[in-house]
Amino acid sequence: MPAPTVSGIKRGYIIPIGGREDKLVSPKVLQRFVELAGDKDAYIVIIPTASKLSDTGSEYVKVFKSLGVKNAVSLEIQARADTDNEDYLKHFEKATGIFMTGGNQLLLSTVLGGTKVARMIRRCNAKGVHVAGTSAGAAFISEHMIVGGATGFMPRYNMVNMAPGLGLTNKILVDQHFSQRDRLGRLLTALSYNPFVTGVGIDEDTGAFLADDGVIEVVGSGALTIIDMSHIEHSSMPHARDDDPISLVGIRMHLLLEGSKYDTNAHEVEVVSSTL
């Protein structure tokens, strides 16, 4: 569950990114994250735990410094023992932004789950620190996360695998690389288990900037696919077995481009004229 906020302090932005964000030519998504975190005065803590590549963290340090950030540090957390490193934990006291890289989201959950680092990330966000994650880092942000599944348009009974996530928000369920990897069916399947949350399918080079008031703004070159389950009338999920297709009646779906917004509380869309 999200950590409770302190009276008078707004929760920081929660920013799942669909993966493969532009880092050099037109880094809109990362630049917006940096601006929120304080521009040149930002203190960005990078968590490359999801990646099996040894240079992922150091490469993102270079990226953020190229965007004008003076202080960017990568915490090389590869095992649960690393999460007790006091030198690492001290960086969270200075952080204005936290960034989780891509890779394998199960590495994030199995290494960080239930640790001081996971608690620090949630507490930092509750105190106003902005938290972003790309690809696997995006999936890990929510209370529940998608860890795998089949591709395709049609939702099916056994189409998706899920696990507990970091728990920064229980308002949304994220799927990344969305259009590029044909993941509509598995997101619909995941949502059909319990239509409490809003589904957010995020294209590559696109971020969903979730503010403390529950409003998501689209930033980047792709689209957000918003699946609103608040008006669902029927689901065949309880009666399905094996590879059966799932019938869903009364769902709403929106495709939103940069600048458009979606209110996860009121379930309302604001489309800017420039995206029409």
Secondary structure, DSSP 4 states (H G I P E B T S, - for coil): -PPPPPTT-PPPPEEEE-S---SSS--HHHHHHHHHHTGGG-EEEEE-TT---TTHHHHHHHHHHHTT-SEEEE----SGGGGG-HHHHHHHHH-SEEEE--S-HHHHHHHHTTSHHHHHHHHHHHTT-EEEEETHHHHHTBSEEEEEE--SSS-BTT-EEEEE---SBSSEEEE-STTTTT-HHHHHHHHHH-TTSEEEEE-TTEEEEE-TTSEEEEEESS-EEEEE-TT--EE-GGG--TT-B--EES-EEEEE-TT-EEETTTTEEE--GGG-
